[in-house]
Amino acid sequence: MAKARNKKEELGAGIQALLGSISDELEDKQVLNTIIDIPVDQIEENPYQPRIDFDEEKLKELSESIEVHGLVQPITVRWMGNNRYQLIAGERRLRASKMAGLLQIPAYIRTANDQTLLEMALIENIQREDLNPLEVALSYQRLIDECNLVHDALAKRVGKDRTTITNYLRLLKLPPEIQYGLKTRQISMGHARALVNAGSIEHQLNLYRLILEKGLSVRQVESLVSGAGNPVTKPVMAPSGLPIHVRKIQEDLQSHFGTKISIKRNSKGKGQLVIPFSSDKDLNRILELINR
């Protein structure tokens, strides 16, 4: 009798657990395509997040605003089942909300497969105003490579003309040193577009360094690239501070680490190598490359 009772109890518990699971799933499905408050600890990070660097100071400012006013613009997540959600768009808002100590935040719930998730995250990222041109170009390239979009289809998805897409993608052909200058806003998109047409990598780098040294305008650089010259600038000269073989090492290092490398060397061969980084995340990336 005791065994029979135990079996009935186990069967009853199993049915209750199954009914509870089905009930939870039906309840979750009912919130699709709606905005509700969900606990932040139920939100998983977006594995396809295209944004790498987050300005900590601006993140703190947003966090302070959220503390006072709450999160005004909901994030977007996809429903994963079992009270779990995965972030689609709004990682900056989610991070700032956690910094502000919020336990739950408003979110728009929707369904999305992995490719749609990636595409949505990239497009949402592109539409941000604080992105540098290189981040936009990398996002466009990922949409092409990982979402199998041709230039025309990509242009329609992001609401840009095909020429704009092409101009951004050409930035990825520039040497790492110039890409770093664009990323850190030492030069503008206009400067970079002019340098793309400058021919050899050596000539591009010479012009880039002259821009930094002389503060050349975009029009002046375009004039130098076209061969017309400019009376307010000196002729472009090859840098003479380092021997050719050391300069080649510097350029190889810049290509390897994806950042501007500084080598200082005296006539006896003594000097120093400086590898700058823009954040803790960037430092870890460089350290991983060194340890490979």
N, C-alpha and C positions, 0 to 999 in steps of 0.2 A: 504493500500500500504506500509505504514511504517513497519507494522508487518511482511508482506511478505518479505520485504527487510532485516529486522533483522534476520528472520529465514534463509534466503539464506546466509547471512554473517556468522551466527553461523555454518551453515552446511559447508560452505567453509573453515572456520577456523578449524573445526574438521577434515576435509579431509586433509588439509595441515599439521596439527599436526600428523595425522596418517601416511601420506606419509613421513614426516620428521623422524618419529620414525623408520619406515621400512628402510629408507635410511641409518640412523645411524647404524642399526643392520646389514645391508648388508655390510656396510663399516667396521664394527668391525670384521665380519666373514672373510673378505678378509685378515686380518692381522694375522690370526691364523697360528701357526708354522713359524712365521717370527720374526725377531728382529727389534723393532722400539723404538723410544724415547717416553715415556709416562710421564705425570705429576705425581709427587710423591703424590700429594693430591688425586689422583684417585686410589691409591693402598691401599687396606685393609690389615690388619695384618693377618697372618696365624693363625687360631684358634687352629691348631694342632702343633704349634711350639714346638719341643721337647727340645730346648735349653732354659735353665732358666737363667744362669749366663753369663753376658757379661763383659769382662775385659774392664773397662772404659778407661784405659790408652792406650791399644791396639786399641780400637775403635777411640780414638782421633788421634792416629798415622795414622790409615787408612783414617780418615777424612781429615787430612792434605795432605796426598798423593793424595786423590781424588780432593782436591782443586787445586792442581798443574797439575795433569795429567788427571783428569776426571775419571769416572768409566770405567775401562778397561774390566772387566768381567761382562756381563749383568746378571741381576737377572732373575728368572723364575717366571712367574705369570700365572694364569688362567683367561680367559675372563669370566666376569660375566654379560655382556650386559650393555647397557646404559652408556658406557664409564667408567665402573667400572672394576677393576681387583683385584684379591686376590693373595697374595704372596704365592708361592710354595717353593722357595728356594732362599736364599740370604738376610736373615733379617739383618745380620751384615752389609752387603754392603748398604742396604737400610737405616739403622740407620746412618751410617757414611756419606752417601750422604746428608741426611737431615741436619746433623751437619755441613757439608761443605756448606750448603745453596743452593744446587742444586734444581732447580724447576722441572726438568725432567731428567730421566735417561734411558739408554737402557735396554730393557727387552725382553726376549723370551716369546712369547704368545702361550699358548696351552690350550686345554680343559682337564678337570679332574674332576671326581666325588669326593665326600668327602673321600672315602676310599683310592682312588688313591692319593689324595692330602696328606693325612696323611702318606701313605707309602713313597711317594717321599720325603717328608720333613724329615722323619726319616732316610731314606737311605742317603740322602744328608748330614744330620747331622753326621751320623756314619763315613762318609768318610773324615771328617775334621781331621787334624793332631793334633790340640790342645785340643782335648777332653781327659778328664781323663777316666780311665777304667770304673769307676762307671757310667758315663754318657753313655758310649757305651753299658754297660750291661742293663741300663734302657731303652735305645732305642730298643735293641733287644727284651726285654720283652714286650714292647708296640707293636712291630710288631707282636709278637706271639699272644698277647691278643686281640688287636684291629683290626688286619688285618687277623686274623685266619690263621696264617702261622705255619706249623710244623717246627721242627728244620731243616730237610733236605731242605725244600722249602726256608726257611730263609737263609740258607747257600748259596744256589744258587743265591738268589736275591742280597746278599751283597758281593758275590765273596770270601767267606771264607769256610774253611772246617767245618764239623759238630763239631769236637772236640773243635775248637776255640770258636764257639758259646756257647757250653756247659760250657767251662771254664769261660767265661764272666758271664754267667747266674748264676753260682755258687757263684759269688761274692755277689749277692743279699741276700744270706743266712747268711752272716757275720753280727755280731752285729753292731748297728749304730755307736758306737765309732770307730770301725775299718773301717767302710765305710767312715766315716768322714776323717780319716787319709789317706785313699786312695784318696778321693776326693781332699784333700788339698796337696796331693803328699808328705805326711810325710813318707809314705811307698810306695814301688813299686808294680806293678802287680805281680811280682814274689813272694814278701813277702805275698801278699794277697792270692795267690793260695796255698802257703804252709800252711797258717793259716786255710784255708777252711778244710784241712785234719787233723786239730789238735784235733778234737773230741768235747768235751763240750765247751759251750760258755765261761765258767770260764777259761778253759785252753787256749782258743783262746785269751782272753783278757790279761791273764798273759803273754803270749808270745809277744803279740802286745806291751805291756808296756815295756817289756824287750828289744824289738827292738829299741824303742825310747830312752831308757835309755843307752843302750850299743852300739847302732849303728850296730846291727848284720847284716851280709850279708844274702842273700837269701839262700845260701848253709848252713850256720850255723843254720838258722831257720828250714830248711828241715831236718837237722841232729837231732835237738831237737825234731821235730815232729815224726821222725821215731824211736826215743828212743836211738839213737846211742850216743847222747851227743856231747859236743864239748869242748875241753880243754881250749879254750880261753874265754869261758863264764862261768858265775856262774850258778848253778842250778836254775831253774825257781821257784821263791817263790811267794806266794800270797802277794799282797800288804797289808801292815800292818798299813797304815796311818789312816784308817777309820774303825770304828766298822762295823761288818758284816751288821747290819740292816741299817746303813747309806749308806754303799756301795750298798746295794740292792736298796735303794731309788735313788741313783745316776744313777744306771743302768736303772731303770724304767723311769727316766726323760730323759735319753739319747735316749731310745727307743721311748718315746712319741714325743720329739722334733726333732729327727733325726739329732742330733748334739752332739758334745762332751760337757759334763757338768762337771764343776769343783766344788766340795764341799770341803771347808776348815773348820775344826772344831777343837776346843781345848777340853781339858778334861772336861771343865765345860759346854760344849754344845754350846758355842758361836762360830760363824764363818760367812762364807759368801758363797753364791751360785752364780756362774758365768755361764752365758749362752752366748757363743760367736756366732757371725753371720758373714757371708762372704760378704754381700752386703745389700743395703737398701731393696731389694726385699726379701732377706732371713730374715731380721729383721721383715718385715711386716708379713711374713709367721709365724714366731714365736709368734708375738703379736696376730695373729688370733687364734692360738692354745691356748694361755693363756686366751683369752676372751671367749672361747667356754664354 
